[in-house]
Amino acid sequence: MRRLALLLALAPVLAPMLAPPSASAAGAKGTVADLVFDADLMAMIEEPGTLDYAFRMEGRTFKEPYASAARMEVREVAPDGEKQVWFDLFEGPNRRQFGPAEAKAQNPLILVFLQRDVVQMANLTGGSAAYFQHRIRAAFNGPAQVEPTTVEVDGAKVPATRVTMRPFEDDPKIDRFPAFKDKVYEFVVSDAVPGGLYRVATEVPDPKTGETILAESMTFKEIER
């Protein structure tokens, strides 16, 4: 349980170290930032509601996957589209509640997931959170790997886009943390999903066997109005 508590540790404040890349920093269209941060994912949320996500964590050191709830509550929507958002993540002794966070077009759950990911990698390796943060931000500003897909919302199949990136793949300094060299980040976005984000996930494969060392995801379930 101590290991699980460490893996589920979340920074106590919502001032994310991973501020989203700006459009000017992203440059030409087609970067991960364009498709994930500059896609106005939250623009369709025009009234208060709670977006329910399913959190899942699994890997070769887990006897069985850990599953829990992740809720993002939009309590206020201003006339200009600015939203006040609160979070209620996980359950039992691992529960984390915090807010408010301001959101308008970008889905802040992505930043929460990435913030936690950076803190977790730093805690598990003793490495610098700033190093992991820098590599992820650089990957957002690079070309995106994109493929069309479909997801299920309210029992219906809807079109979506899967965006993947590997922030550490070509980094010469990753030799200090070889387990993360092939770490994959996945974002599945769709205009047909409330909040625009269907899934955010990471997977760390074993570089020798391909076996999953650790995989984590948050997947959209429903919106409660």
Residue pairs with C-beta under 8 A, 6 or more apart in sequence:
1 93
4 66
4 94
5 93
5 94
6 120
6 123
6 124
7 57
7 120
7 124
8 90
8 94
8 96
9 116
9 119
9 120
9 123
10 89
10 96
10 98
10 112
10 115
10 116
10 119
11 17
11 115
11 116
11 119
12 98
13 98
14 87
14 98
14 99
14 101
14 108
14 112
16 111
16 112
16 114
16 115
17 115
17 118
17 129
17 130
17 133
18 111
18 114
18 115
18 118
18 133
18 136
18 137
19 111
20 33
20 37
20 106
20 111
20 140
21 31
21 33
21 37
21 137
21 140
21 141
23 33
23 34
23 38
25 33
25 141
26 33
26 34
26 37
26 38
26 140
26 141
27 141
30 143
30 144
31 140
31 141
31 142
31 143
31 144
32 139
32 140
32 141
32 142
32 144
32 163
32 165
32 187
33 140
33 141
34 144
35 144
35 146
35 161
35 163
35 187
35 189
36 110
36 140
36 163
36 187
36 189
37 106
37 110
37 140
38 105
39 105
39 189
39 196
40 105
40 196
41 105
41 106
41 107
41 189
41 195
41 196
41 197
42 83
42 103
42 104
42 105
42 106
42 107
42 108
42 195
42 196
43 81
43 104
43 105
43 196
44 191
44 194
44 195
44 196
45 74
45 77
45 83
45 194
45 195
46 77
46 81
47 77
47 225
48 73
48 74
48 75
48 76
48 77
48 225
49 73
49 74
49 194
49 223
49 224
49 225
50 71
50 72
50 73
50 74
50 223
50 224
51 71
51 72
51 73
51 74
51 109
51 194
51 195
51 220
51 222
51 223
52 69
52 70
52 71
52 220
52 221
52 222
52 223
52 224
53 69
53 70
53 71
53 72
53 109
53 218
53 219
53 220
53 221
54 67
54 68
54 69
54 70
54 218
54 219
54 221
55 67
55 68
55 69
55 70
55 89
55 90
55 216
55 217
55 218
56 65
56 66
56 67
56 215
56 216
56 217
56 219
57 65
57 66
57 67
57 214
57 215
57 216
58 64
58 65
58 66
58 212
58 214
58 215
59 204
59 212
59 213
59 214
59 215
60 206
60 211
60 212
60 213
61 213
61 214
68 89
68 90
68 91
68 94
69 88
69 89
69 90
69 91
70 87
70 88
70 89
70 90
70 109
70 218
71 87
71 88
71 89
72 85
72 86
72 87
72 108
72 109
72 195
73 85
73 86
73 87
73 88
73 99
74 83
74 84
74 85
74 103
75 84
75 85
75 86
75 100
76 83
76 84
77 83
80 104
81 104
81 105
82 102
82 103
82 104
83 102
83 103
83 104
84 99
84 100
84 101
84 102
84 103
85 99
85 100
85 101
85 102
85 103
85 108
86 97
86 98
86 99
86 100
86 101
87 96
87 97
87 98
87 99
87 101
87 109
87 112
88 95
88 96
88 97
89 95
89 96
89 97
89 112
90 96
101 108
107 195
107 196
107 197
109 195
109 197
109 200
109 218
110 187
110 197
110 200
113 200
113 218
114 136
117 132
117 136
117 202
117 216
118 129
118 132
118 133
118 136
119 129
121 127
121 129
121 132
121 177
121 180
122 128
122 129
122 132
125 177
127 176
127 177
131 173
135 167
135 168
135 171
136 167
136 185
138 167
139 165
139 166
139 167
139 185
140 165
142 165
144 163
144 164
144 165
145 163
145 164
145 165
146 161
146 162
146 163
147 161
147 162
148 159
148 160
148 161
148 162
149 159
149 160
149 161
149 162
149 188
150 157
150 158
150 159
150 160
151 157
151 158
151 160
151 188
151 190
151 193
151 198
151 199
151 220
152 158
153 190
153 192
153 193
153 198
153 220
154 222
158 190
158 192
158 193
159 190
159 192
160 188
160 189
160 190
160 192
160 193
160 198
161 188
161 189
161 190
162 186
162 187
162 188
163 186
163 187
163 188
163 189
164 184
164 185
164 186
164 187
165 184
165 185
166 182
166 183
166 184
166 185
167 183
167 185
168 174
168 177
168 180
168 181
168 182
168 183
169 181
169 182
174 180
174 181
178 207
179 204
179 206
179 207
179 213
180 204
181 207
182 204
182 205
182 207
183 202
183 203
183 204
183 205
184 202
184 203
184 205
185 200
185 201
185 202
186 199
186 200
186 201
186 202
186 203
186 217
187 197
187 199
187 200
188 197
188 198
188 199
188 200
189 196
189 197
189 198
190 196
190 198
193 220
194 220
194 223
195 220
195 223
197 220
198 219
198 220
199 217
199 218
199 219
199 220
200 217
200 218
201 215
201 216
201 217
201 218
201 219
202 214
202 215
202 216
202 217
203 212
203 214
203 215
204 212
204 213
204 214
204 215
205 211
205 212
205 213
206 212
206 213
